[in-house]
Amino acid sequence: MIERTLSYSENPGRSGSLLLEQPISSVRSISSESLLANGNEVLISHQGERYHLKLTRNNKLILTK
């Protein structure tokens, strides 16, 4: 996966931008649709504890213990 970072020129008389590409180490991206599998709640086990990830009516995510 490549992260793209946009940084603007520090020279005030010069316009434009610089595009830098940096590899991201071991960061995974999982869509909420994939996690929820067409539902609105999923249980997540972490170190013997259970967490609830819920999709609200306003399309927000809430994680509770």
QUIPEHU-V129319 format. One line per field, one symbol per residue. ss: DSSP state (~ for helix, > for strand, _ for the rest). psi: psi as a letter, one per 20 degrees, with the letter a starting at -180 (. if undefined). burial: + if it has 9 or more other ideal C-beta (glycine too) atoms within 8 Angstrom, else -. A space follows every 10 residues. Layout:
BEGIN
ss = ???
psi = ???
burial = ???
END
This chain:
BEGIN
ss = _>>>>>>>__ ______>>>> >>>_______ _~~~~~____ >>>>>>__>> >>>>>_____ >>>>_
psi = qppppppqpi ohiprarpoq ppqppkpqpp qhhggiljaj qqpppoliqp qpoqprhjkq pppq.
burial = ---------- ---------- ---------- ----++---- ++-+------ +++++----- -----
END
